[in-house]
């Protein structure tokens, strides 16, 4: 299960692209974007692809301001994508695939050595820049992907695939539990028992899939890998699994690094989110009773945004709350 810790050998040519999805992350984004800037300052070149949808806070404004400051990548907003793709994991898969497409279609970013996929919310309480730089210089084990760990418990069991620790979809097992087993009993058996503490000194853990809020990938190995968010029966599945298992099937090696700590593991994605934002999100989760197709409409640029006639937003259905969702013409879907 474990691999020995290895000596770090520093090498040049570290070019990194950061990729992340954002929805109502305004409470967490300043610290995360600052960490990205600091890490970017230590490598040879860096860039980013950030995609936003359905935010009711200042997420889009913050990302657009970051893009105006650096001009090193792509920031796109997708308006009310939830109405078009209601299932969360299907929506995440579509956006993550779009991230990969954006990276490989960018003449500069496509040749980079590394991709860091990260959550842009409260899960990432900290980003260990020093450890990420060390891992980029690591030759042994021969890795293609390395994922984060948490100090209390490794929490991301849905994305995890390991022959003995988590060999299958934990929530599918809950759904298919025996009739004699209650929901609470099945959660304890198939989910809670897989929440374990990985000591930082135990060495690398070989997996077929993981995530945990941060994934460091060798970019050039990712051609042909695809995120999938629903199974053949339409059930939601963790979108990371198909992507990572494609790498594993190609003979690539994936690991959790117990020393790459990004938080305690007890913080959820909404941790730190304001009560008003949480209330607006709960309203937006209600069924949409409005009729007719959703069309994009041009509006005045947001405060602080450069004049751009291509900025569009989506009109909001009744009882929906929105702000900061400019959408570039032709890129709404």
Secondary structure, 3 states (H helix, E strand, C coil): CEECCCCCCCCCCCEEEEEEEECCCHHHHHHHHHHHHHHHCCCCEEEEEEEECCCCCCHHHHHHHHHHHHCCEEEEECCCHHHHCCCHHHHHHHHHHHHHHHHHHCCCHHHCCEEEEECCCCCCCCCCHHHHHHHHCCCCCCCCEEEEECCCCECCCCCCEECCCECCCHHHHHHCCCCCCCHHHHHHHHCHHHCECCCCCCCEEEECECCCCEEEEEHHHCCCCCCCCECCCCCECCHHHHHHHHHHHCCCCEEEEEEEECCCCCCCCCCCCCHHHHHHHHHHCCCCCCCCCCCEEECCCCCCCCCCCCEEEECCCCCCCCCCCCEECCCCC
